Every structure is written in structure tokens, then in C-alpha cells.
Amino acid sequence: MIAPSMTASLSLDALYRYPVKGLSPERLESADLQPGAYFPGDRLFAVENGPSGFDPDAPTHQPKIKFLMLMRHEALAQLETRYEAGTGTLTIRQGGAATVRGDLRTPEGRAEIEAFLTAFLPEAMRGPAKVLTAPDGYRFTDSARGFVSLLNLASVAAIEDMTGTAVDPLRFRANLHVSGLAPWAELDLVGRTITTPGGVSLRIHKRTERCAATNVDPVTGQRDLAIPRTLSQHLGHTDCGVYAEVLNGGRLEAGDRLTLD
């Protein structure tokens, strides 16, 4: 493992949010983070695949297998989605054409989305599809503590060398794409802090263990790689990327220079 230099030139290449768990990303030019809070607009909704036991009045972290998600439902990658926070409208496009729209603030709008996804994945459904809305202070993240996720693009390039093929960073569904670190150096940053010109301070909390969702091409929806197995064979673990918590809030912007503590 190569330790990152204290003077490493780090850059924030891209920002992404995933408004609906398991559905497509939305690229952002900037994001305003709050201390202790989740990444803005991220994992606000999830689609329950049969009764999950989720209680919005007493929300607790639920395993992702209770929801529609790429690890088991790779065809979801064929859908392009866009969420408009101002109107609450989710638009799902398939093959470049808008297929369904629904206002997720209303029962009728949620029913439109639920009916489409049930028809789209009939054999995958264990029960009625139900769009769940995260209550205040909760998100449908894979990590129980819901931290901002960071991906080291050099580690993705190293996976390309391992597999002998191009690997889209969007397979990893991270919020922040970072360059300027050596491959796998992010895994040694646990406990350290990254700061930005906009005043944001992120403390690296833990490594991200990768699952079979990364095997799915985010454009075609084909399960064409075996990334966790490849990582295990080459590195002896399946970690790629890290989770961080927001210590100090502020604005993140694509292209920001990042400073390591």
C-alpha cells in the first residue's frame, strides 16, 4: 500500500447524488454540505420490494436486499432517472424516451412509479413495490451511519489493469470522485481529514467494502465483470473507496483542490 503524501495534489473531479436508491446518478457542479448531515439530495427514496418492516416514525437502518437495488436487479441500470426537488417529480426514461413521471409527494404519483417498476421487473418482485420517503435525519444509504462516499479514481484505473478492460467509475455509486492519490491510498486515510477551499472538512471514517452491484455496467445493465472477486484475488480484500463524515459544512465544487491534514 502506498501512503499518500502530505503534499499530494488532490482534486475533486466530480460530484454525484443518487436521489432514489438503486436508480441512476445525477451529476452536480456543486453541493452545500452541513455538519453531521448526509450528502444533499442523496438516497432520499427507496423502492420497497415487498414489506420491509421500515417504520418512518422510528426509522432504523435496513439491509439493502429489502429494496430494489443493482446488486440483484441489474436491469435497473437501463433506466435513466431525474428527480426535481422543487416539484417532487421523478421522471424515468428508458431507451432515451420518458416512460413515466410521478410526483413522489403524492400517493398517486408514487403509484405511477410503483406500477412501472413492478411491470419492469415482474420476476424480481417479492411483493408490492412501494416508494419509501426518508424522514428527516435519515437516508437509505448502505452504510448504517450514512456518510458521504469518496472514490479514488486511481484505484479504478488499477482495477482496469487487473481486469484488462475499461471500468466506469459510476459502477461504485460514490458521491465524490477524487484524483491525485496513488492507487488504494484512500484506504490508509481512515481517521484523517480532508478540507476544501469552500470550508468543508471531511473526516474519513471507514473503508467501503464492495458488493456485486459493481459488477453491473451502469449504462447497459449487463453483469459483465466480477469486481469484488477480482479485488479479493489481487489484494486480499474487497475494499475500494471510503466513507467520510462532514465535520464542517460549506460548498463543494467540481475542480476544488483538496488538502489532506
N, C-alpha and C positions, 0 to 999 in steps of 0.2 A: 504493500500500500504506500502511495506517495503522499506525504504530508503537505498540505497547502502552505505556500509561503505567506509570511505575514505581509508581504508587499505585493501579493498576487493582484493582477489587474482583473477584477471581476466585473461582469456586466450583466444586467437584466435584459435578456433578449426578447422575451415575450411574456404576456400575462394572459391567463385563461380562467374563465369561470365555467362551471357546469351547473346551470340552474336546476336541471332535472337529473337525478341520479340515474346513471346508465345511458343517458342520451348525449347528444353531441355537444362539443365545446363552443364557447363564444369567445373570440379573441378581443382583448381590451387594449386600448392605448394607455390607460391609466386606471388606478384604483385607489380609493381612500380607505386606509385601514384604521381601525380603532383598537386601543389596547385591550388585550384579552378576548377580542372578538374573532369571528370567523372571517374568511375571505369574502368580500362583498358579493352578494348575489349567487353564492356557491351552494349547491346541494340544498336548495330551498324546498324542493319537492322530491318525492319518490313514488313509484308505482307499485303498490302492494300486489303481490302475486298470491292471492288467497289471503285469508285472515292471518295477520302477523302478530297480533296482540299489542300493537302500538297504541298507546294512550296519549293523546295530545295534551291532556290535562296533567299527566305525570310522565313526561317523555323520558325514556331510557334508551340507551344505545341498543340497536337491533342488528343482528348479523345480516350481511347484505344478501344472503341466499333467500331472505324473505321478500325481496323486491326483484323486479325486472332489472337485470344487470348483464354486462357484457361477458362476464366470466362463464355464464351458462347460455346466454341468449345473444350470440354474436350477430344475428341478423339486425339487431338494433343499430349497428354501425351503418347500415344502409340508409338510415333516416337522418335528415338534416333538420335540426330544430332551432327555433329562435323564440326567446321569451322577452316580452316587452313589459317591463316592471310597471310602467305608468298605467297600462290598461289591463294588466294581468293576463294578457293573451299569449298562449303558446301556439305557435304555428309549426306543423310537421310537414316537411317536404320529402317526397320520395321520387327519385328519378328526375329531380330538378323542378317538379311541379308541386304546388301547395296541395296537400291531400286533405288536411283537416286543421281547423282552428278552434280553440276553445278558451273561454275566459276562466282561468283557474280559480277565480274568486267566487264563482257561482256553481251550484250543483249541475246546472245544465251544461255549462262549459266543460266541467270535469267529465261529465258523462260522454261528451263527444270524443274526448281524448281516450277515455277508457274503452269505448266501443271500438275505436280504431285499433288500439293496441291488442285487444282481445282477438280481433279478426286477423291482425297481422301475425300474431304468434299463437295460433289456436292450440297447437300441441304442447306448448310450454306452460299453459295456464293451469295452475293447481286449484284455482277458484276465481271468483270475480276480481277483475282488475279494479283497483281503487287508487286514485290520485291522493296522496297524503301531503299536507302542507306542514312544514316545520313551524312549530310555535316559537315565540320569541326566546332567544337564548339557546336554540337547538338547531342542528343541521344533520342531514342524512349522510354523514361522512363515514368512510371506512374506519377511520381512527376514532376510538371512543371519546377522545378529548378534542377532536375536531380541529387540528392545527392546519395552518397554511402549508401546502406541499410544494417542495422545490425539487427540480430535476436538473442534474448536471449534464449538459449536452455532450461533454467529452466522454461521459460514461456510456451514453447512447452510441457514440461513434465507436467505442470499444466493443459494444455488442455487435455492431455491424461487422467488425473484424472477426468476431467469433462465429457469426452466422454466415458470413460471406454474402450478405445481401443488405439492401437499404432498410433502415428501421426508422419509421416515422416517430418522432418524439411524442406525438399525441397518443400513442399506444399507452403511455404511462399516466395520462389524465392528471397531470400536475397543474398547479396554479401558476408557478413561476418557472421559467426556463432560464438557466444561468450558464454563462460561459466564462472561461478564464481559469477554471480549476483543472488540475490533472484528472485523468480518468479515476473514478472511485474515491477521489479526495474528499468528496462530500460526506462519506461515511465516517471520516475522522473528525468531523466538525461538531459532533454531539457535545453540547454544553457550551459551545462558543456562540458569539453574537455577530450578526451582520447588520450594518447600518447603511442608510441611503441618504442622498442629498435632501430628500424631502422630509427627513426627520424620523423615518421609520426605523425601528430597531427590532430585529427578529432573533430570537434565541433558538438555536437548533435543539430540538427535543429528542428525536429518535430517528432511526433508520426506517425506510419504507420497505417492507417485505412484499415482494411482487407475487401476484397470483396469475391464473390462466387468462385473465382479461387482457394481459399484454400480448397474448398470442394472436389476438384478433386485429386484422388490418382495419384501421379506423375509417378507411374510405370504402373498401369493398365489402367489409363484413366477413371476409374469409379468415378461417382459423389456419394460418399458414406458417406460423413459427412456434417454437417451444422455448420461450424466453426464460421462464423460471428454471426449467431443466438445464438450459444452456448455462445460465449463471451458476447453478449448482455444480455442474461438471467442471467449469473453468475456475470458479472462485471458492467453491465450498459453501456458498450461501446464496440466497435469492434476493438480496437487498440491492436496490437501485433508487437513489433519491433519499430525501429526508423530509421529516415534518418539523415545522417551527411554530413557535407561539409569538404573538405580537406583544412586545414589551412596551414600545412607544409607537403611537399612531402617526399618521402623516400620509402623504401622497407618494405612491409608486408610479413611475412612468417607464415605458419601454425605452431602453437605451441608458437607463440610470447606471452610473458607476457605483459599485458596491464596495464597502470597506469591511474587512474582517477584523475582529477585535485584536 
